[in-house]
Amino acid sequence: MNNYPKWKSTPACVGIDTELFFTEERGNYPYFDYIKKVCDTCPVRVECFNYAIENLVHGLWAGTKLEERNRYRRKHNIEGKTVVPASVFDGVYYAS
């Protein structure tokens, strides 16, 4: 099943190097403050957050870190789905 996010509007992050969202150094994201500001203005932030809660994705999504999303899932008794990297299946994410 193809479960890659399809946004209703154009995300604020379009055109920003995706490495900034996934570059982690010892548990910290060096670009977190910048990404957080971008996400705070994003028209699809809620959709992005919901996607990141429903799926066990890594990196920064909707201005949140994995640890924040894991706390949210525990608090709301949500079990996220595992997402297979795009490189495995023709450049498309699939959720199991």
HELIX and SHEET records of a PDB file:
HELIX    1   1 GLU A   19  PHE A   22  1                                   4    
HELIX    2   2 PHE A   32  ASP A   40  1                                   9    
HELIX    3   3 ARG A   45  GLU A   54  1                                  10    
HELIX    4   4 LEU A   66  LYS A   75  1                                  10    
HELIX    5   5 ALA A   86  VAL A   88  5                                   3    
SHEET    1   A 2 VAL A  83  VAL A  84  0                                        
SHEET    2   A 2 TYR A  94  ALA A  95 -1                                        
END                                                                             
